Amino acid sequence: MKKLIKLILMISLTFLNPVLAKSNDEIANKISKNIRCLVCQGQSVYDSQSDFAISVRAVIEKKINDGSSEEEIYEYLKSKYGEWISYEPKLNKFTYLLWLLPLILFIFGGLLIFKKVFIRI
């Protein structure tokens, strides 16, 4: 009976291990797509092949293997490199302008277009 339990346990762990590894890879890819490469302009760590991106991907994988959650990894990277490293910064007193500037530019551009089209001076 014990041999049967051991056999079932070994078989289940054999099939479960690739599933766990895949989910860790998916988490690592998700995080690295949301982290900005500080060396390359406009690229995420996932897309970049710079030394910085490679080292950040290694840190992300190590943190995942150590059992850190997504939020803990994001907080670690933000504490080390600043809020700017994230493509999705939180709304706080330091990022108000970052969040409001596109809205202000959109309204300003709309007013300019309205003035040019409907109000001819």
C-alpha positions as CSV (number, residue, x, y, z in Angstrom):
1,M,0.0,0.0,0.0
2,K,2.8,2.4,0.9
3,K,4.5,1.7,-2.5
4,L,1.3,2.5,-4.3
5,I,1.0,5.9,-2.4
6,K,4.6,6.7,-3.2
7,L,4.1,5.8,-6.9
8,I,1.0,8.0,-7.1
9,L,2.8,10.8,-5.4
10,M,5.8,10.6,-7.7
11,I,3.6,10.5,-10.8
12,S,1.5,13.5,-9.6
13,L,4.6,15.5,-8.8
14,T,6.1,14.7,-12.2
15,F,3.1,16.1,-14.0
16,L,2.6,19.0,-11.6
17,N,6.1,20.3,-11.8
18,P,5.9,21.6,-15.4
19,V,2.6,23.2,-14.6
20,L,4.2,25.1,-11.7
21,A,7.2,26.1,-13.8
22,K,5.0,27.4,-16.6
23,S,3.0,29.5,-14.2
24,N,6.2,31.0,-12.8
25,D,7.4,31.8,-16.3
26,E,4.0,33.4,-17.0
27,I,4.3,35.5,-13.9
28,A,7.9,36.5,-14.7
29,N,6.9,37.5,-18.2
30,K,4.0,39.5,-16.9
31,I,6.2,41.4,-14.5
32,S,9.0,42.0,-16.9
33,K,6.5,43.4,-19.5
34,N,5.4,46.0,-16.9
35,I,8.9,47.1,-15.9
36,R,10.7,49.7,-18.0
37,C,14.3,49.2,-19.1
38,L,16.3,52.1,-17.8
39,V,18.9,51.7,-20.5
40,C,16.7,51.4,-23.6
41,Q,14.2,54.1,-24.3
42,G,10.7,52.8,-24.8
43,Q,11.4,49.2,-24.2
44,S,10.3,46.9,-21.4
45,V,12.7,44.6,-19.6
46,Y,10.9,41.8,-21.4
47,D,11.8,43.2,-24.9
48,S,15.3,44.5,-24.2
49,Q,18.5,42.6,-24.5
50,S,20.7,45.1,-22.5
51,D,22.7,43.9,-19.5
52,F,20.4,45.8,-17.2
53,A,17.3,44.0,-18.6
54,I,19.0,40.6,-18.3
55,S,20.0,41.3,-14.7
56,V,16.4,42.5,-13.8
57,R,14.9,39.5,-15.4
58,A,17.2,37.3,-13.3
59,V,16.2,39.2,-10.2
60,I,12.5,38.7,-11.0
61,E,13.0,34.9,-11.5
62,K,15.0,34.6,-8.3
63,K,12.3,36.5,-6.3
64,I,9.6,34.3,-7.8
65,N,11.6,31.1,-7.0
66,D,12.1,32.5,-3.4
67,G,8.3,32.7,-3.1
68,S,7.8,36.5,-3.4
69,S,4.4,37.7,-4.7
70,E,4.0,40.0,-7.7
71,E,3.3,43.0,-5.5
72,E,6.5,42.3,-3.4
73,I,8.6,42.1,-6.5
74,Y,7.1,45.4,-7.9
75,E,7.8,47.1,-4.5
76,Y,11.3,45.8,-4.4
77,L,12.1,47.1,-7.9
78,K,10.4,50.5,-7.2
79,S,12.4,50.9,-3.9
80,K,15.6,50.1,-5.7
81,Y,15.1,52.1,-9.0
82,G,12.3,54.5,-8.2
83,E,8.6,54.7,-9.2
84,W,9.5,55.5,-12.8
85,I,10.6,51.9,-13.5
86,S,7.0,50.8,-13.6
87,Y,4.8,51.3,-16.6
88,E,1.8,51.6,-14.3
89,P,2.7,54.1,-11.6
90,K,0.3,54.6,-8.7
91,L,-1.6,57.9,-8.3
92,N,0.0,59.9,-5.5
93,K,1.2,63.5,-5.0
94,F,4.3,62.9,-7.0
95,T,2.5,61.4,-10.1
96,Y,-0.5,63.8,-10.4
97,L,1.1,65.6,-13.3
98,L,2.0,62.3,-15.0
99,W,-1.7,61.3,-14.8
100,L,-3.2,64.7,-15.5
101,L,-1.0,65.9,-18.3
102,P,-2.5,63.8,-21.1
103,L,-6.0,65.0,-20.1
104,I,-4.9,68.6,-20.0
105,L,-3.3,68.3,-23.4
106,F,-6.4,66.6,-24.8
107,I,-8.6,69.4,-23.5
108,F,-6.3,72.1,-24.8
109,G,-6.0,70.5,-28.2
110,G,-9.8,70.1,-28.4
111,L,-10.2,73.8,-27.5
112,L,-7.7,74.8,-30.2
113,I,-9.5,72.7,-32.8
114,F,-12.9,74.1,-31.7
115,K,-11.5,77.6,-32.0
116,K,-10.1,77.0,-35.5
117,V,-13.1,75.3,-36.9
118,F,-16.1,77.1,-35.3
119,I,-14.7,80.5,-34.3
120,R,-13.1,82.3,-37.3
121,I,-11.7,85.6,-36.3
